[in-house]
Amino acid sequence: RLQEALGVHWEPIVDTPEERLTYVTLLAKSVLAPVLKELEMDAAQLTAEIERRLGAQAVINTDNLRIEEYRQFTGGTYVQGLDREFEIRPQQVPDTLKPWFSRLVKATRLREVRAMTGFTRIQPPGDGQTNIAQLSITPLDWLPAIEVRGEGIFIEFDRTGLSRWESLEGPKLRAARINDRWAAEWKERNGPTARPLRTITPRFLLVHTFAHALMRQLTLDCGYSSTALRERLYVSDDTANPMAGVLIYTATTDDDGTLGGLQRQGDPKLIDRTIRAAIHAQAWCSSDPLCIEDMMTPEDGLSLAACHSCVLSPETSCEEFNRFLDRAMLVGTPGDPDIGFFHAIAGHGHS
């Protein structure tokens, strides 16, 4: 937002590090006066914010971006879009959903830029993977990219309920099975001493599988095609930056991205019905009992109770290429319903 507000003045300000405050103060008396009024800052505050932004850009990575996005969604304040590319409207979490969720946010305006940096073949890319084929033999100072504008719904899980559920033995054991398979695959691809850069946790499986269940239900409620929605996962066990949330947003460049139907589902009454329908739909799969007993995925697969009849989505909608999914994390299993974070909603849907 800051760079956009400064417009053509951003680069000249950045290019004068030694005299930045003097330069900004001079501009503040003329062309930057309306900008400072809009940002509710004086010249010194603007300069300090520019310094902070430049410092952050020096160490920027995907994780930092995700943390900043999460902070924006969970800040609890209404961000007005006007002519901007981002606008959010915090909503009241329905009382009936408070045992599971702590925050609900409608994103009425979103802008996403997707750039292609390289590609892999056969296997999807892993964290920190270095054997990614470059787009060009010679270095490029540009990348092919597209802009996507749309809308979305952000939901944050209740940390108290989540911590209580994470302490259960059932979710830990199921997550450990997938994590062991993930570690074995990583060593096969990167050498016997290689270790994955992340651990597959119950929290990650829960948030990811819930995102898929919600996307499937939203396609029914809103009329979007299954490829029109996309997930953005915010999951971290780091005590400094804990995250447990998901953004479901429109992911197409056509009119599907701006119809308004998705963010409308973020209304408290509608989201309550949608989430309950999504969980109820996962309580039973047409491939059960094979699916819920983990017999629909290969022995070395990176999912457990997951198939095309229940939680798998188009790969363009999934950040993880349809890996790391387990329907039991939502609704439990016939032998242990408590494994499911939402087992109280799901009831006994297995047969």
C-alpha positions as CSV (number, residue, x, y, z in Angstrom):
1,R,0.0,0.0,0.0
2,L,2.8,2.4,0.9
3,Q,4.6,2.0,-2.4
4,E,1.4,2.4,-4.3
5,A,0.5,5.6,-2.5
6,L,3.9,7.1,-3.2
7,G,3.6,6.2,-6.9
8,V,6.3,7.8,-9.1
9,H,8.0,9.3,-6.0
10,W,8.9,5.9,-4.5
11,E,12.1,5.2,-6.6
12,P,13.6,8.7,-6.1
13,I,13.0,8.4,-2.4
14,V,14.6,5.0,-2.3
15,D,17.6,6.2,-4.3
16,T,18.5,8.9,-1.8
17,P,19.4,6.9,1.4
18,E,21.7,9.5,3.0
19,E,19.3,12.4,2.6
20,R,16.0,10.5,2.6
21,L,14.4,12.4,5.5
22,T,15.4,15.8,4.0
23,Y,14.1,14.8,0.6
24,V,10.8,13.5,2.0
25,T,10.4,16.6,4.1
26,L,10.8,18.7,1.0
27,L,8.3,16.7,-0.9
28,A,5.9,16.8,2.0
29,K,5.4,20.5,1.5
30,S,4.2,20.0,-2.0
31,V,3.4,16.8,-4.0
32,L,3.4,14.5,-1.0
33,A,1.0,16.5,1.1
34,P,-2.1,14.7,0.0
35,V,-0.3,11.3,0.4
36,L,0.7,12.1,4.0
37,K,-2.8,13.2,4.8
38,E,-4.2,10.0,3.5
39,L,-1.6,7.8,5.3
40,E,-2.0,9.9,8.5
41,M,1.7,10.4,8.8
42,D,4.2,13.2,9.0
43,A,7.5,13.2,7.0
44,A,9.5,11.6,9.8
45,Q,7.0,8.8,10.2
46,L,6.9,8.2,6.5
47,T,10.6,8.0,6.3
48,A,10.8,5.5,9.2
49,E,8.1,3.3,7.5
50,I,10.1,3.4,4.2
51,E,13.2,2.4,6.1
52,R,11.3,-0.5,7.8
53,R,9.9,-1.6,4.4
54,L,13.3,-1.6,2.7
55,G,14.8,-3.5,5.6
56,A,12.1,-6.1,5.3
57,Q,12.5,-6.5,1.6
58,A,16.2,-7.2,2.1
59,V,15.3,-10.5,4.0
60,I,12.1,-11.2,2.2
61,N,11.1,-14.9,1.6
62,T,7.9,-16.8,1.1
63,D,7.5,-17.5,4.9
64,N,7.9,-13.8,5.7
65,L,5.2,-12.9,3.2
66,R,2.9,-15.4,4.7
67,I,3.5,-14.1,8.2
68,E,2.8,-10.5,7.1
69,E,-0.4,-11.6,5.3
70,Y,-1.5,-13.5,8.4
71,R,-0.9,-10.4,10.6
72,Q,-2.9,-8.3,8.3
73,F,-5.9,-10.7,8.4
74,T,-5.7,-11.1,12.2
75,G,-5.2,-7.5,13.0
76,G,-8.8,-7.1,13.9
77,T,-9.3,-3.8,12.0
78,Y,-11.3,-2.9,8.9
79,V,-9.0,-2.1,5.9
80,Q,-10.9,0.0,3.4
81,G,-10.0,-0.5,-0.3
82,L,-11.2,2.7,-2.0
83,D,-9.1,2.5,-5.2
84,R,-6.6,0.0,-3.6
85,E,-6.1,-3.6,-4.3
86,F,-6.9,-4.9,-0.8
87,E,-9.9,-4.6,1.5
88,I,-11.0,-6.7,4.4
89,R,-14.0,-6.6,6.7
90,P,-13.8,-8.5,10.0
91,Q,-17.0,-10.4,10.9
92,Q,-18.4,-11.7,14.1
93,V,-17.7,-15.5,14.5
94,P,-21.1,-17.2,15.1
95,D,-21.5,-18.4,18.7
96,T,-22.1,-21.9,17.3
97,L,-18.7,-22.0,15.7
98,K,-16.6,-20.3,18.5
99,P,-15.5,-23.7,20.0
100,W,-13.5,-24.2,16.7
101,F,-12.8,-20.7,15.3
102,S,-11.7,-17.4,16.7
103,R,-11.7,-15.1,13.6
104,L,-13.7,-14.6,10.5
105,V,-12.7,-12.0,7.8
106,K,-14.3,-11.2,4.5
107,A,-11.7,-10.1,1.9
108,T,-13.8,-8.0,-0.5
109,R,-10.8,-7.1,-2.6
110,L,-7.7,-9.1,-3.2
111,R,-4.8,-8.9,-5.7
112,E,-2.4,-11.7,-6.3
113,V,0.6,-11.8,-8.6
114,R,1.8,-15.2,-9.7
115,A,5.3,-15.4,-11.3
116,M,6.8,-18.6,-12.7
117,T,10.4,-19.0,-11.6
118,G,11.0,-22.6,-12.8
119,F,9.6,-26.0,-13.1
120,T,10.0,-29.7,-12.1
121,R,9.0,-32.9,-13.9
122,I,7.3,-36.0,-12.6
123,Q,7.6,-35.0,-8.9
124,P,6.1,-31.8,-7.5
125,P,8.7,-29.4,-6.0
126,G,9.6,-29.7,-2.3
127,D,10.6,-27.2,0.3
128,G,14.0,-25.7,-0.5
129,Q,14.4,-27.9,-3.5
130,T,17.4,-26.9,-5.7
131,N,17.0,-29.1,-8.7
132,I,14.3,-26.9,-10.3
133,A,14.8,-26.3,-14.0
134,Q,15.2,-22.6,-14.9
135,L,13.1,-21.0,-17.6
136,S,16.1,-19.8,-19.6
137,I,19.7,-20.8,-20.2
138,T,20.8,-17.2,-19.7
139,P,19.8,-15.2,-16.6
140,L,16.6,-13.1,-17.1
141,D,15.7,-9.8,-15.5
142,W,12.0,-10.6,-15.9
143,L,9.6,-13.5,-15.2
144,P,6.3,-14.5,-16.8
145,A,3.5,-13.5,-14.4
146,I,-0.2,-12.9,-14.2
147,E,-2.3,-10.7,-11.9
148,V,-5.4,-12.1,-10.3
149,R,-8.0,-9.9,-8.7
150,G,-10.8,-11.3,-6.6
151,E,-12.2,-11.9,-3.2
152,G,-12.0,-14.4,-0.4
153,I,-12.8,-15.6,3.1
154,F,-10.2,-15.9,5.9
155,I,-10.9,-18.2,8.9
156,E,-8.6,-18.6,11.9
157,F,-8.8,-21.6,14.2
158,D,-9.3,-21.2,17.9
159,R,-5.9,-21.8,19.5
160,T,-7.3,-23.1,22.8
161,G,-9.3,-25.8,21.2
162,L,-6.6,-26.5,18.7
163,S,-3.9,-27.0,21.4
164,R,-6.2,-29.3,23.3
165,W,-6.8,-31.4,20.2
166,E,-3.1,-31.4,19.2
167,S,-2.3,-33.0,22.6
168,L,-4.3,-36.1,21.7
169,E,-2.5,-39.3,20.8
170,G,-4.6,-40.1,17.8
171,P,-3.9,-37.0,15.6
172,K,-0.2,-37.3,16.5
173,L,0.1,-40.9,15.4
174,R,-1.7,-40.2,12.1
175,A,0.5,-37.2,11.4
176,A,3.6,-39.2,12.2
177,R,2.7,-41.8,9.6
178,I,2.6,-39.2,6.9
179,N,5.6,-37.4,8.2
180,D,7.7,-40.6,8.1
181,R,6.6,-41.2,4.5
182,W,7.5,-37.6,3.7
183,A,11.0,-38.0,5.3
184,A,11.6,-41.2,3.4
185,E,10.6,-39.7,0.1
186,W,12.8,-36.6,0.8
187,K,15.8,-38.9,1.4
188,E,15.2,-40.8,-1.7
189,R,15.2,-37.6,-3.8
190,N,17.9,-35.7,-2.0
191,G,20.2,-38.3,-0.4
192,P,20.2,-40.5,2.7
193,T,21.4,-37.8,5.0
194,A,18.9,-35.1,3.8
195,R,16.2,-34.0,6.2
196,P,13.0,-32.3,5.2
197,L,12.8,-28.6,6.0
198,R,9.5,-29.0,7.7
199,T,7.5,-31.5,9.8
200,I,4.0,-32.6,8.9
201,T,2.0,-31.9,12.0
202,P,-1.6,-32.6,13.0
203,R,-2.2,-28.8,12.8
204,F,-1.1,-28.7,9.2
205,L,-3.2,-31.8,8.2
206,L,-6.2,-30.3,9.9
207,V,-6.0,-26.8,8.3
208,H,-5.2,-28.2,4.9
209,T,-7.9,-30.8,4.8
210,F,-10.4,-28.3,6.2
211,A,-9.5,-25.9,3.3
212,H,-10.3,-28.6,0.8
213,A,-13.6,-29.5,2.4
214,L,-14.6,-25.9,2.5
215,M,-13.6,-25.3,-1.1
216,R,-15.8,-28.2,-2.2
217,Q,-18.8,-26.9,-0.3
218,L,-18.3,-23.4,-1.5
219,T,-18.4,-24.5,-5.1
220,L,-21.9,-26.0,-4.4
221,D,-23.1,-22.9,-2.4
222,C,-21.7,-20.2,-4.7
223,G,-21.8,-21.8,-8.1
224,Y,-18.1,-21.4,-8.8
225,S,-16.3,-24.1,-10.8
226,S,-13.9,-26.3,-8.8
227,T,-10.9,-24.6,-10.4
228,A,-12.1,-21.1,-9.6
229,L,-11.2,-21.3,-5.9
230,R,-7.8,-21.6,-4.4
231,E,-6.4,-22.1,-0.9
232,R,-3.7,-20.1,1.0
233,L,-2.6,-21.9,4.1
234,Y,-1.2,-20.2,7.2
235,V,0.2,-22.8,9.5
236,S,3.1,-22.6,11.9
237,D,4.0,-24.1,15.3
238,D,6.7,-21.5,15.8
239,T,6.1,-19.8,19.2
240,A,7.2,-16.5,17.8
241,N,4.8,-16.5,14.9
242,P,2.1,-19.2,15.5
243,M,-0.4,-19.5,12.7
244,A,-3.5,-21.6,12.2
245,G,-5.7,-20.2,9.5
246,V,-6.8,-20.5,5.9
247,L,-7.8,-18.1,3.1
248,I,-10.1,-19.4,0.4
249,Y,-10.2,-17.0,-2.5
250,T,-11.1,-16.7,-6.2
251,A,-8.2,-17.8,-8.3
252,T,-9.2,-17.0,-11.9
253,T,-8.6,-14.1,-14.2
254,D,-12.1,-14.1,-15.6
255,D,-15.4,-12.8,-14.1
256,D,-15.5,-15.6,-11.5
257,G,-13.0,-13.5,-9.5
258,T,-15.3,-10.5,-9.0
259,L,-18.8,-11.8,-8.8
260,G,-19.1,-11.1,-5.0
261,G,-20.6,-14.5,-4.3
262,L,-17.6,-15.9,-2.4
263,Q,-17.1,-13.0,0.1
264,R,-20.9,-12.9,0.7
265,Q,-20.6,-16.4,2.1
266,G,-18.4,-14.9,4.8
267,D,-21.6,-13.5,6.5
268,P,-21.8,-15.1,9.9
269,K,-25.2,-16.9,9.2
270,L,-24.1,-18.2,5.9
271,I,-20.6,-19.3,6.9
272,D,-22.1,-21.3,9.8
273,R,-24.3,-23.2,7.4
274,T,-21.5,-23.7,4.9
275,I,-18.9,-25.0,7.4
276,R,-21.4,-27.4,9.0
277,A,-22.4,-28.7,5.5
278,A,-18.7,-29.1,4.6
279,I,-18.0,-31.2,7.8
280,H,-21.2,-33.3,7.4
281,A,-20.2,-34.0,3.8
282,Q,-16.8,-35.4,5.0
283,A,-18.4,-37.6,7.6
284,W,-19.1,-40.2,4.9
285,C,-17.4,-40.8,1.6
286,S,-18.8,-43.0,-1.2
287,S,-15.5,-44.9,-1.1
288,D,-15.9,-45.8,2.6
289,P,-15.0,-47.9,4.4
290,L,-11.9,-48.2,2.1
291,C,-11.2,-44.4,2.2
292,I,-11.5,-43.9,6.0
293,E,-9.4,-47.0,6.6
294,D,-6.6,-45.5,4.4
295,M,-6.9,-48.1,1.7
296,M,-7.5,-45.6,-1.2
297,T,-3.9,-44.2,-1.1
298,P,-0.6,-46.0,-1.9
299,E,1.4,-47.3,1.1
300,D,4.0,-44.7,0.5
301,G,1.4,-41.9,-0.3
302,L,1.5,-38.6,1.5
303,S,-2.2,-38.6,2.4
304,L,-4.3,-41.0,4.5
305,A,-8.1,-40.9,4.3
306,A,-8.4,-38.9,1.1
307,C,-9.7,-39.7,-2.4
308,H,-11.4,-37.9,-5.3
309,S,-14.8,-38.7,-3.8
310,C,-14.2,-36.6,-0.6
311,V,-11.3,-34.1,-0.3
312,L,-9.1,-34.1,-3.3
313,S,-9.3,-30.9,-5.4
314,P,-7.9,-29.7,-8.7
315,E,-4.2,-29.4,-8.3
316,T,-4.4,-25.8,-9.4
317,S,-6.4,-25.1,-6.3
318,C,-4.1,-26.8,-3.9
319,E,-0.8,-25.4,-2.6
320,E,0.5,-28.9,-1.8
321,F,-0.4,-30.7,-5.1
322,N,-3.1,-32.8,-3.3
323,R,-0.7,-34.1,-0.7
324,F,-0.9,-34.1,3.1
325,L,-4.6,-34.6,3.4
326,D,-6.5,-36.7,6.0
327,R,-10.3,-36.6,6.3
328,A,-10.0,-38.3,9.7
329,M,-8.5,-35.1,11.1
330,L,-11.9,-33.5,10.5
331,V,-14.4,-36.2,11.5
332,G,-12.5,-38.9,13.2
333,T,-12.6,-42.6,12.4
334,P,-15.2,-45.3,13.2
335,G,-12.9,-46.6,15.9
336,D,-11.8,-43.3,17.3
337,P,-14.2,-40.3,16.6
338,D,-12.1,-38.1,18.9
339,I,-9.4,-37.9,16.3
340,G,-11.6,-35.5,14.4
341,F,-11.3,-31.9,15.4
342,F,-15.0,-31.4,14.3
343,H,-16.3,-34.7,15.6
344,A,-19.0,-32.9,17.6
345,I,-20.3,-31.4,14.3
346,A,-19.8,-34.5,12.2
347,G,-21.6,-36.9,14.6
348,H,-21.5,-40.5,13.5
349,G,-21.4,-40.5,9.7
350,H,-19.4,-43.6,9.2
351,S,-20.9,-46.9,8.2
